[in-house]
Amino acid sequence: NTGNLVIGTSGKGIDFSAATPDGTGSTGSEVLDDYEEGSWTPVVGGDATYTIQSGIYVKVGKMVHVQAKIIINVIGTGSTTLLTGLPFSSVNAGYATTSSGTPNYFSGLATSVVSLNPTVDNNSAQMRFAGLTAAAVIMNPTTTVFADATRIDFSMVYEAA
């Protein structure tokens, strides 16, 4: 009544296995052993300057939900393809992607597109954007996206290592 439930041993948590008494519907752990929320700073690196660079996240178990807004003032020597600074490294899933997301708004991109798809690189805390051009050509995720005055607001979910 007067405080939080505190788990006293590392690696322990709230066990939900009794919620599925017949054993169906679960092939993995039913223990919630991690919850965290906070902020993170999206960066393109180099000597880039920003008008805005802010992000928040919520991590439940291994799933991380991030939201961010970045407005690049001058790209300088910053990356035109990579955004770094994610709060957790992603799982190493080989050739598969373990992320999904969408920009809520974008403008001033280095390449003209009609849609963008953020993806997190495997085993890293960096991400890229793939896109679709007006000619319906899917851009490789290493295509130039960031430039002076680029703005991207997005949300994404990915699996942490």
OpenMM code with the backbone's topology and positions (N, CA, C; nanometers):
from openmm import Vec3, app, unit

residues = "ASN THR GLY ASN LEU VAL ILE GLY THR SER GLY LYS GLY ILE ASP PHE SER ALA ALA THR PRO ASP GLY THR GLY SER THR GLY SER GLU VAL LEU ASP ASP TYR GLU GLU GLY SER TRP THR PRO VAL VAL GLY GLY ASP ALA THR TYR THR ILE GLN SER GLY ILE TYR VAL LYS VAL GLY LYS MET VAL HIS VAL GLN ALA LYS ILE ILE ILE ASN VAL ILE GLY THR GLY SER THR THR LEU LEU THR GLY LEU PRO PHE SER SER VAL ASN ALA GLY TYR ALA THR THR SER SER GLY THR PRO ASN TYR PHE SER GLY LEU ALA THR SER VAL VAL SER LEU ASN PRO THR VAL ASP ASN ASN SER ALA GLN MET ARG PHE ALA GLY LEU THR ALA ALA ALA VAL ILE MET ASN PRO THR THR THR VAL PHE ALA ASP ALA THR ARG ILE ASP PHE SER MET VAL TYR GLU ALA ALA".split()
positions = [
    Vec3(0.0793, -0.1208, 0.0000),
    Vec3(0.0000, 0.0000, 0.0000),
    Vec3(0.0834, 0.1271, 0.0000),
    Vec3(0.2091, 0.1179, 0.0429),
    Vec3(0.2868, 0.2403, 0.0558),
    Vec3(0.4121, 0.2432, -0.0295),
    Vec3(0.4356, 0.1439, -0.1131),
    Vec3(0.5585, 0.1455, -0.1899),
    Vec3(0.5502, 0.0583, -0.3138),
    Vec3(0.6635, 0.0449, -0.3818),
    Vec3(0.6734, -0.0343, -0.5026),
    Vec3(0.7086, -0.1781, -0.4709),
    Vec3(0.6737, -0.2681, -0.5612),
    Vec3(0.7188, -0.4061, -0.5537),
    Vec3(0.8636, -0.4066, -0.5996),
    Vec3(0.9544, -0.4526, -0.5160),
    Vec3(1.0970, -0.4508, -0.5487),
    Vec3(1.1459, -0.5948, -0.5607),
    Vec3(1.2056, -0.6271, -0.6763),
    Vec3(1.2638, -0.7591, -0.6976),
    Vec3(1.4044, -0.7549, -0.6413),
    Vec3(1.4347, -0.8404, -0.5435),
    Vec3(1.5605, -0.8329, -0.4708),
    Vec3(1.6754, -0.9100, -0.5309),
    Vec3(1.6505, -0.9908, -0.6352),
    Vec3(1.7563, -1.0718, -0.6935),
    Vec3(1.7655, -1.0437, -0.8430),
    Vec3(1.8853, -1.0187, -0.8928),
    Vec3(1.9061, -0.9928, -1.0342),
    Vec3(1.8608, -1.1133, -1.1173),
    Vec3(1.7941, -1.0867, -1.2283),
    Vec3(1.7491, -1.1934, -1.3161),
    Vec3(1.6146, -1.2523, -1.2774),
    Vec3(1.5544, -1.2056, -1.1702),
    Vec3(1.4222, -1.2518, -1.1276),
    Vec3(1.3197, -1.1471, -1.1664),
    Vec3(1.1910, -1.1828, -1.1633),
    Vec3(1.0883, -1.0880, -1.2013),
    Vec3(0.9514, -1.1379, -1.1643),
    Vec3(0.8515, -1.0925, -1.2396),
    Vec3(0.7141, -1.1324, -1.2170),
    Vec3(0.6841, -1.2502, -1.3092),
    Vec3(0.6426, -1.3622, -1.2518),
    Vec3(0.6189, -1.4855, -1.3267),
    Vec3(0.4716, -1.4938, -1.3659),
    Vec3(0.4454, -1.4962, -1.4978),
    Vec3(0.3093, -1.5037, -1.5487),
    Vec3(0.2723, -1.6442, -1.5947),
    Vec3(0.3502, -1.7456, -1.5619),
    Vec3(0.3242, -1.8809, -1.6129),
    Vec3(0.1902, -1.9353, -1.5665),
    Vec3(0.1397, -1.8939, -1.4527),
    Vec3(0.0094, -1.9415, -1.4060),
    Vec3(-0.1041, -1.8884, -1.4923),
    Vec3(-0.0790, -1.7849, -1.5710),
    Vec3(-0.1832, -1.7275, -1.6571),
    Vec3(-0.2149, -1.8200, -1.7743),
    Vec3(-0.1264, -1.9135, -1.8070),
    Vec3(-0.1501, -2.0107, -1.9138),
    Vec3(-0.1300, -2.1503, -1.8558),
    Vec3(-0.2243, -2.1966, -1.7723),
    Vec3(-0.2053, -2.3227, -1.7010),
    Vec3(-0.1962, -2.4451, -1.7900),
    Vec3(-0.2511, -2.4391, -1.9126),
    Vec3(-0.2431, -2.5562, -1.9988),
    Vec3(-0.1134, -2.5586, -2.0798),
    Vec3(-0.0306, -2.4545, -2.0647),
    Vec3(0.0982, -2.4511, -2.1337),
    Vec3(0.0909, -2.4064, -2.2777),
    Vec3(-0.0266, -2.3684, -2.3274),
    Vec3(-0.0373, -2.3239, -2.4663),
    Vec3(-0.0109, -2.1752, -2.4767),
    Vec3(0.0294, -2.1324, -2.5921),
    Vec3(0.0464, -1.9902, -2.6169),
    Vec3(0.1803, -1.9337, -2.5775),
    Vec3(0.2709, -2.0159, -2.5287),
    Vec3(0.4011, -1.9641, -2.4891),
    Vec3(0.5090, -2.0655, -2.5221),
    Vec3(0.6140, -2.0170, -2.5855),
    Vec3(0.7274, -2.1046, -2.6129),
    Vec3(0.8543, -2.0522, -2.5476),
    Vec3(0.8446, -1.9419, -2.4759),
    Vec3(0.9612, -1.8804, -2.4129),
    Vec3(0.9316, -1.8480, -2.2685),
    Vec3(1.0089, -1.7580, -2.2175),
    Vec3(0.9946, -1.7175, -2.0781),
    Vec3(0.8637, -1.6434, -2.0547),
    Vec3(0.8053, -1.6653, -1.9393),
    Vec3(0.6861, -1.5921, -1.8979),
    Vec3(0.7171, -1.5081, -1.7749),
    Vec3(0.8460, -1.4718, -1.7610),
    Vec3(0.8896, -1.3899, -1.6486),
    Vec3(0.9241, -1.2505, -1.7008),
    Vec3(0.8537, -1.1508, -1.6475),
    Vec3(0.8853, -1.0123, -1.6812),
    Vec3(0.9969, -0.9685, -1.5866),
    Vec3(1.1166, -0.9546, -1.6421),
    Vec3(1.2320, -0.9258, -1.5568),
    Vec3(1.3027, -0.7956, -1.5927),
    Vec3(1.2403, -0.7126, -1.6788),
    Vec3(1.3050, -0.5878, -1.7152),
    Vec3(1.2018, -0.4864, -1.7625),
    Vec3(1.2062, -0.3680, -1.7057),
    Vec3(1.1254, -0.2551, -1.7508),
    Vec3(1.2084, -0.1302, -1.7269),
    Vec3(1.2141, -0.0446, -1.8268),
    Vec3(1.2915, 0.0781, -1.8131),
    Vec3(1.2351, 0.1824, -1.9081),
    Vec3(1.2405, 0.3075, -1.8695),
    Vec3(1.2055, 0.4168, -1.9590),
    Vec3(1.3053, 0.5290, -1.9394),
    Vec3(1.3277, 0.6054, -2.0453),
    Vec3(1.4251, 0.7129, -2.0350),
    Vec3(1.4347, 0.7920, -2.1640),
    Vec3(1.5448, 0.8628, -2.1788),
    Vec3(1.5672, 0.9444, -2.2978),
    Vec3(1.6941, 0.8984, -2.3680),
    Vec3(1.7046, 0.9333, -2.4957),
    Vec3(1.8236, 0.9038, -2.5737),
    Vec3(1.8431, 1.0167, -2.6740),
    Vec3(1.9627, 1.0267, -2.7279),
    Vec3(1.9953, 1.1364, -2.8183),
    Vec3(2.0338, 1.0817, -2.9553),
    Vec3(1.9502, 1.1033, -3.0569),
    Vec3(1.9844, 1.0592, -3.1924),
    Vec3(2.0924, 1.1499, -3.2521),
    Vec3(2.1946, 1.0896, -3.3114),
    Vec3(2.3049, 1.1674, -3.3693),
    Vec3(2.3472, 1.1100, -3.5043),
    Vec3(2.3988, 1.1962, -3.5901),
    Vec3(2.4586, 1.1532, -3.7165),
    Vec3(2.6105, 1.1610, -3.7092),
    Vec3(2.6625, 1.2106, -3.6000),
    Vec3(2.8076, 1.2128, -3.5779),
    Vec3(2.8776, 1.3276, -3.6478),
    Vec3(3.0107, 1.3159, -3.6530),
    Vec3(3.0916, 1.4200, -3.7140),
    Vec3(3.0725, 1.5533, -3.6446),
    Vec3(3.0801, 1.6599, -3.7217),
    Vec3(3.0638, 1.7938, -3.6648),
    Vec3(2.9252, 1.8518, -3.6963),
    Vec3(2.8276, 1.7645, -3.7208),
    Vec3(2.6914, 1.8096, -3.7507),
    Vec3(2.6376, 1.8948, -3.6366),
    Vec3(2.5551, 1.9927, -3.6720),
    Vec3(2.4864, 2.0731, -3.5714),
    Vec3(2.3362, 2.0504, -3.5880),
    Vec3(2.2633, 2.0708, -3.4797),
    Vec3(2.1218, 2.0359, -3.4769),
    Vec3(2.0373, 2.1518, -3.4273),
    Vec3(1.9170, 2.1594, -3.4777),
    Vec3(1.8168, 2.2488, -3.4236),
    Vec3(1.7450, 2.1766, -3.3098),
    Vec3(1.7126, 2.0496, -3.3338),
    Vec3(1.6512, 1.9626, -3.2324),
    Vec3(1.7066, 1.8227, -3.2476),
    Vec3(1.7369, 1.7585, -3.1360),
    Vec3(1.7701, 1.6156, -3.1350),
    Vec3(1.7260, 1.5597, -2.9999),
    Vec3(1.6127, 1.4918, -3.0015),
    Vec3(1.5592, 1.4394, -2.8769),
    Vec3(1.4948, 1.3041, -2.9008),
    Vec3(1.4949, 1.2215, -2.7981),
    Vec3(1.4329, 1.0909, -2.8084),
    Vec3(1.3938, 1.0378, -2.6715),
    Vec3(1.2928, 0.9522, -2.6704),
    Vec3(1.2511, 0.8828, -2.5488),
    Vec3(1.2383, 0.7347, -2.5818),
    Vec3(1.2414, 0.6500, -2.4784),
    Vec3(1.2241, 0.5071, -2.5007),
    Vec3(1.1550, 0.4416, -2.3828),
    Vec3(1.0954, 0.3248, -2.4110),
    Vec3(1.0418, 0.2354, -2.3094),
    Vec3(1.0893, 0.0961, -2.3469),
    Vec3(1.1499, 0.0260, -2.2502),
    Vec3(1.1969, -0.1114, -2.2724),
    Vec3(1.1191, -0.2032, -2.1799),
    Vec3(1.0519, -0.3023, -2.2399),
    Vec3(0.9791, -0.4037, -2.1643),
    Vec3(1.0343, -0.5381, -2.2083),
    Vec3(1.0997, -0.6078, -2.1166),
    Vec3(1.1683, -0.7312, -2.1548),
    Vec3(1.2772, -0.6973, -2.2546),
    Vec3(1.2762, -0.7634, -2.3712),
    Vec3(1.3759, -0.7362, -2.4748),
    Vec3(1.3267, -0.6391, -2.5817),
    Vec3(1.1985, -0.5980, -2.5746),
    Vec3(1.1432, -0.5091, -2.6758),
    Vec3(1.1625, -0.3629, -2.6364),
    Vec3(1.2169, -0.2864, -2.7289),
    Vec3(1.2446, -0.1452, -2.7048),
    Vec3(1.1611, -0.0616, -2.8014),
    Vec3(1.0830, 0.0304, -2.7467),
    Vec3(1.0062, 0.1237, -2.8287),
    Vec3(1.0740, 0.2598, -2.8165),
    Vec3(1.1177, 0.3155, -2.9296),
    Vec3(1.1826, 0.4467, -2.9288),
    Vec3(1.0990, 0.5456, -3.0100),
    Vec3(1.1057, 0.6710, -2.9678),
    Vec3(1.0495, 0.7814, -3.0430),
    Vec3(1.1574, 0.8888, -3.0483),
    Vec3(1.1652, 0.9594, -3.1611),
    Vec3(1.2675, 1.0625, -3.1722),
    Vec3(1.2258, 1.1705, -3.2704),
    Vec3(1.2899, 1.2848, -3.2521),
    Vec3(1.2766, 1.3971, -3.3453),
    Vec3(1.4163, 1.4525, -3.3634),
    Vec3(1.4580, 1.4618, -3.4894),
    Vec3(1.5892, 1.5183, -3.5192),
    Vec3(1.5735, 1.6181, -3.6337),
    Vec3(1.6268, 1.7366, -3.6114),
    Vec3(1.6349, 1.8381, -3.7166),
    Vec3(1.7809, 1.8768, -3.7266),
    Vec3(1.8403, 1.8445, -3.8398),
    Vec3(1.9815, 1.8751, -3.8619),
    Vec3(1.9921, 2.0168, -3.9161),
    Vec3(2.0719, 2.0992, -3.8508),
    Vec3(2.0958, 2.2340, -3.8996),
    Vec3(2.1959, 2.2260, -4.0147),
    Vec3(2.3190, 2.1807, -3.9855),
    Vec3(2.4234, 2.1635, -4.0869),
    Vec3(2.4804, 2.0232, -4.0719),
    Vec3(2.4818, 1.9444, -4.1793),
    Vec3(2.5293, 1.8058, -4.1739),
    Vec3(2.6808, 1.7994, -4.1563),
    Vec3(2.7566, 1.8922, -4.2137),
    Vec3(2.9025, 1.8923, -4.1992),
    Vec3(2.9620, 1.7572, -4.2343),
    Vec3(3.0404, 1.7010, -4.1421),
    Vec3(3.1027, 1.5701, -4.1651),
    Vec3(3.0195, 1.4558, -4.1056),
    Vec3(2.8950, 1.4846, -4.0693),
    Vec3(2.8072, 1.3808, -4.0149),
    Vec3(2.7682, 1.2795, -4.1207),
    Vec3(2.7242, 1.1630, -4.0757),
    Vec3(2.6823, 1.0568, -4.1674),
    Vec3(2.5556, 1.0981, -4.2412),
    Vec3(2.5493, 1.0672, -4.3684),
    Vec3(2.4289, 1.0941, -4.4470),
    Vec3(2.3384, 0.9713, -4.4538),
    Vec3(2.3813, 0.8610, -4.3908),
    Vec3(2.3034, 0.7377, -4.3960),
    Vec3(2.2715, 0.6778, -4.2593),
    Vec3(2.3540, 0.7007, -4.1568),
    Vec3(2.3379, 0.6356, -4.0268),
    Vec3(2.2909, 0.7317, -3.9194),
    Vec3(2.2037, 0.6814, -3.8341),
    Vec3(2.1620, 0.7521, -3.7138),
    Vec3(2.2040, 0.6638, -3.5969),
    Vec3(2.2797, 0.7183, -3.5038),
    Vec3(2.3303, 0.6387, -3.3924),
    Vec3(2.2759, 0.6920, -3.2607),
    Vec3(2.3105, 0.6224, -3.1520),
    Vec3(2.2712, 0.6668, -3.0191),
    Vec3(2.1536, 0.5924, -2.9605),
    Vec3(2.1043, 0.4861, -3.0278),
    Vec3(1.9931, 0.4107, -2.9710),
    Vec3(2.0270, 0.3668, -2.8293),
    Vec3(1.9282, 0.3569, -2.7407),
    Vec3(1.9577, 0.3298, -2.6000),
    Vec3(2.0110, 0.1896, -2.5711),
    Vec3(1.9868, 0.0917, -2.6605),
    Vec3(2.0342, -0.0451, -2.6410),
    Vec3(2.0798, -0.1023, -2.7743),
    Vec3(2.1796, -0.1881, -2.7716),
    Vec3(2.2187, -0.2597, -2.8927),
    Vec3(2.1114, -0.3608, -2.9283),
    Vec3(2.0963, -0.3847, -3.0572),
    Vec3(1.9956, -0.4798, -3.1036),
    Vec3(2.0497, -0.6222, -3.0993),
    Vec3(1.9569, -0.7158, -3.1083),
    Vec3(1.9930, -0.8567, -3.1134),
    Vec3(2.0626, -0.8846, -3.2471),
    Vec3(2.1473, -0.9844, -3.2509),
    Vec3(2.2119, -1.0253, -3.3755),
    Vec3(2.1245, -1.1317, -3.4398),
    Vec3(2.0455, -1.0921, -3.5382),
    Vec3(1.9494, -1.1828, -3.6001),
    Vec3(1.9956, -1.2310, -3.7362),
    Vec3(2.1232, -1.2259, -3.7646),
    Vec3(2.1725, -1.2702, -3.8946),
    Vec3(2.1212, -1.1808, -4.0051),
    Vec3(2.0541, -1.2403, -4.1044),
    Vec3(2.0053, -1.1630, -4.2178),
    Vec3(1.8667, -1.1038, -4.1958),
    Vec3(1.7985, -1.1450, -4.0891),
    Vec3(1.6630, -1.0955, -4.0625),
    Vec3(1.6687, -0.9618, -3.9900),
    Vec3(1.5653, -0.8827, -4.0049),
    Vec3(1.5540, -0.7592, -3.9284),
    Vec3(1.4607, -0.7827, -3.8107),
    Vec3(1.4916, -0.7216, -3.7000),
    Vec3(1.4076, -0.7365, -3.5813),
    Vec3(1.3514, -0.6007, -3.5408),
    Vec3(1.3310, -0.5134, -3.6392),
    Vec3(1.2790, -0.3806, -3.6084),
    Vec3(1.1679, -0.3446, -3.7059),
    Vec3(1.0819, -0.2566, -3.6605),
    Vec3(0.9752, -0.2074, -3.7442),
    Vec3(0.9372, -0.0682, -3.6948),
    Vec3(0.9121, 0.0210, -3.7876),
    Vec3(0.8755, 0.1549, -3.7453),
    Vec3(0.8265, 0.2384, -3.8603),
    Vec3(0.7967, 0.3622, -3.8263),
    Vec3(0.7480, 0.4539, -3.9282),
    Vec3(0.7798, 0.5975, -3.8888),
    Vec3(0.8169, 0.6794, -3.9861),
    Vec3(0.8299, 0.8217, -3.9565),
    Vec3(0.6906, 0.8845, -3.9478),
    Vec3(0.6742, 0.9754, -3.8549),
    Vec3(0.5502, 1.0505, -3.8445),
    Vec3(0.5551, 1.1740, -3.9336),
    Vec3(0.6789, 1.2190, -3.9611),
    Vec3(0.6990, 1.3373, -4.0445),
    Vec3(0.8423, 1.3363, -4.0950),
    Vec3(0.8633, 1.3771, -4.2209),
    Vec3(0.9995, 1.3974, -4.2708),
    Vec3(0.9999, 1.5064, -4.3764),
    Vec3(1.1118, 1.5792, -4.3821),
    Vec3(1.1283, 1.6845, -4.4821),
    Vec3(1.2771, 1.7121, -4.5002),
    Vec3(1.3108, 1.7749, -4.6110),
    Vec3(1.4476, 1.8165, -4.6370),
    Vec3(1.5457, 1.7014, -4.6548),
    Vec3(1.4989, 1.5872, -4.7030),
    Vec3(1.5876, 1.4726, -4.7207),
    Vec3(1.6819, 1.4944, -4.8386),
    Vec3(1.7942, 1.4253, -4.8354),
    Vec3(1.8924, 1.4359, -4.9430),
    Vec3(1.8451, 1.3647, -5.0695),
    Vec3(1.7561, 1.2669, -5.0552),
    Vec3(1.6994, 1.1939, -5.1681),
    Vec3(1.5479, 1.2056, -5.1603),
    Vec3(1.4834, 1.2348, -5.2721),
    Vec3(1.3388, 1.2517, -5.2730),
    Vec3(1.2691, 1.1159, -5.2632),
    Vec3(1.1861, 1.0992, -5.1592),
    Vec3(1.1121, 0.9747, -5.1397),
    Vec3(0.9676, 1.0068, -5.1030),
    Vec3(0.8817, 0.9068, -5.1200),
    Vec3(0.7421, 0.9221, -5.0787),
    Vec3(0.7153, 0.8494, -4.9475),
    Vec3(0.8045, 0.7577, -4.9085),
    Vec3(0.7916, 0.6912, -4.7791),
    Vec3(0.9289, 0.6488, -4.7288),
    Vec3(0.9390, 0.6336, -4.5967),
    Vec3(1.0636, 0.5899, -4.5320),
    Vec3(1.0329, 0.4748, -4.4371),
    Vec3(1.1313, 0.3866, -4.4191),
    Vec3(1.1182, 0.2762, -4.3254),
    Vec3(1.2453, 0.2675, -4.2415),
    Vec3(1.2365, 0.2987, -4.1117),
    Vec3(1.3556, 0.2874, -4.0271),
    Vec3(1.3843, 0.1419, -3.9909),
    Vec3(1.5105, 0.1021, -3.9946),
    Vec3(1.5519, -0.0321, -3.9528),
    Vec3(1.6777, -0.0212, -3.8686),
    Vec3(1.6875, -0.1073, -3.7704),
    Vec3(1.8051, -0.1112, -3.6833),
    Vec3(1.9019, -0.2148, -3.7377),
    Vec3(2.0296, -0.1794, -3.7480),
    Vec3(2.1311, -0.2753, -3.7900),
    Vec3(2.1432, -0.3846, -3.6846),
    Vec3(2.1732, -0.5067, -3.7282),
    Vec3(2.1929, -0.6179, -3.6359),
    Vec3(2.3104, -0.5923, -3.5432),
    Vec3(2.2932, -0.6298, -3.4158),
    Vec3(2.4006, -0.6247, -3.3168),
    Vec3(2.4640, -0.4861, -3.3054),
    Vec3(2.3803, -0.3820, -3.3037),
    Vec3(2.4335, -0.2458, -3.2973),
    Vec3(2.3321, -0.1513, -3.2339),
    Vec3(2.3758, -0.0292, -3.2085),
    Vec3(2.2883, 0.0764, -3.1578),
    Vec3(2.2731, 0.1849, -3.2637),
    Vec3(2.2732, 0.1433, -3.3911),
    Vec3(2.2574, 0.2378, -3.5011),
    Vec3(2.1459, 0.1910, -3.5941),
    Vec3(2.0927, 0.2866, -3.6690),
    Vec3(1.9829, 0.2574, -3.7594),
    Vec3(2.0002, 0.3299, -3.8915),
    Vec3(1.9236, 0.2851, -3.9887),
    Vec3(1.9225, 0.3435, -4.1227),
    Vec3(1.7777, 0.3602, -4.1665),
    Vec3(1.7583, 0.4322, -4.2748),
    Vec3(1.6252, 0.4476, -4.3327),
    Vec3(1.6287, 0.3988, -4.4766),
    Vec3(1.5382, 0.3092, -4.5103),
    Vec3(1.5164, 0.2705, -4.6499),
    Vec3(1.3932, 0.3464, -4.6950),
    Vec3(1.3788, 0.3653, -4.8243),
    Vec3(1.2650, 0.4439, -4.8704),
    Vec3(1.2103, 0.3975, -5.0024),
    Vec3(1.1027, 0.4606, -5.0420),
    Vec3(1.0372, 0.4337, -5.1686),
    Vec3(1.0310, 0.5656, -5.2452),
    Vec3(1.0879, 0.5660, -5.3655),
    Vec3(1.0867, 0.6879, -5.4462),
    Vec3(0.9538, 0.7010, -5.5192),
    Vec3(0.9318, 0.8164, -5.5773),
    Vec3(0.8081, 0.8400, -5.6524),
    Vec3(0.7975, 0.7442, -5.7708),
    Vec3(0.9104, 0.6955, -5.8205),
    Vec3(0.9103, 0.6008, -5.9325),
    Vec3(0.8909, 0.4568, -5.8841),
    Vec3(0.8543, 0.4393, -5.7565),
    Vec3(0.8304, 0.3081, -5.6961),
    Vec3(0.9563, 0.2215, -5.6916),
    Vec3(1.0713, 0.2869, -5.6761),
    Vec3(1.1964, 0.2138, -5.6608),
    Vec3(1.2315, 0.2130, -5.5121),
    Vec3(1.2514, 0.0957, -5.4566),
    Vec3(1.2869, 0.0854, -5.3163),
    Vec3(1.4341, 0.1197, -5.2999),
    Vec3(1.4619, 0.2167, -5.2138),
    Vec3(1.5994, 0.2589, -5.1886),
    Vec3(1.6697, 0.1583, -5.0999),
    Vec3(1.7954, 0.1357, -5.1287),
    Vec3(1.8814, 0.0576, -5.0420),
    Vec3(1.8972, 0.1347, -4.9113),
    Vec3(1.9038, 0.0664, -4.7955),
    Vec3(1.9163, 0.1405, -4.6691),
    Vec3(2.0493, 0.2142, -4.6521),
    Vec3(2.1377, 0.2092, -4.7516),
    Vec3(2.2602, 0.2889, -4.7439),
    Vec3(2.2508, 0.4133, -4.8326),
    Vec3(2.1338, 0.4408, -4.8862),
    Vec3(2.1130, 0.5597, -4.9685),
    Vec3(2.1204, 0.6847, -4.8827),
    Vec3(2.1724, 0.7921, -4.9394),
    Vec3(2.1846, 0.9187, -4.8688),
    Vec3(2.0470, 0.9713, -4.8291),
    Vec3(2.0300, 0.9977, -4.6989),
    Vec3(1.9036, 1.0479, -4.6465),
    Vec3(1.9234, 1.1838, -4.5795),
    Vec3(2.0275, 1.1963, -4.4948),
    Vec3(2.0469, 1.3166, -4.4147),
    Vec3(2.1255, 1.4232, -4.4898),
    Vec3(2.0842, 1.5485, -4.4724),
    Vec3(2.1495, 1.6645, -4.5357),
    Vec3(2.1232, 1.7852, -4.4461),
    Vec3(2.1721, 1.9005, -4.4880),
    Vec3(2.1379, 2.0239, -4.4171),
    Vec3(1.9853, 2.0380, -4.4154),
    Vec3(1.9295, 2.0735, -4.3021),
    Vec3(1.7859, 2.0997, -4.2840),
    Vec3(1.6968, 1.9756, -4.2889),
    Vec3(1.7530, 1.8563, -4.2794),
    Vec3(1.6704, 1.7350, -4.2737),
    Vec3(1.5970, 1.7288, -4.1406),
    Vec3(1.4701, 1.6926, -4.1470),
    Vec3(1.3911, 1.6684, -4.0260),
    Vec3(1.3236, 1.5323, -4.0380),
    Vec3(1.3361, 1.4505, -3.9340),
    Vec3(1.2651, 1.3229, -3.9272),
    Vec3(1.2124, 1.3044, -3.7856),
    Vec3(1.0817, 1.2811, -3.7741),
    Vec3(1.0167, 1.2431, -3.6481),
    Vec3(0.9717, 1.0993, -3.6692),
    Vec3(1.0065, 1.0082, -3.5799),
    Vec3(0.9713, 0.8681, -3.6011),
    Vec3(0.9513, 0.7938, -3.4700),
    Vec3(0.8876, 0.6776, -3.4829),
    Vec3(0.8791, 0.5818, -3.3739),
    Vec3(0.9128, 0.4454, -3.4302),
    Vec3(0.9671, 0.3587, -3.3449),
    Vec3(1.0135, 0.2287, -3.3918),
    Vec3(1.0207, 0.1331, -3.2737),
    Vec3(1.0064, 0.0051, -3.3028),
    Vec3(1.0230, -0.1009, -3.2041),
    Vec3(1.1315, -0.1941, -3.2556),
    Vec3(1.2223, -0.2332, -3.1657),
    Vec3(1.3246, -0.3301, -3.2032),
    Vec3(1.3568, -0.4205, -3.0853),
    Vec3(1.4204, -0.5339, -3.1148),
    Vec3(1.4558, -0.6307, -3.0113),
    Vec3(1.5980, -0.6058, -2.9644),
    Vec3(1.6156, -0.5878, -2.8348),
    Vec3(1.7481, -0.5644, -2.7762),
    Vec3(1.8226, -0.6960, -2.7590),
    Vec3(1.9539, -0.6854, -2.7564),
    Vec3(2.0383, -0.8042, -2.7371),
    Vec3(2.0205, -0.8621, -2.5989),
] * unit.nanometer
topology = app.Topology()
chain = topology.addChain("A")
for resn in residues:
    res = topology.addResidue(resn, chain)
    for name in ("N", "CA", "C"):
        topology.addAtom(name, app.Element.getBySymbol(name[0]), res)
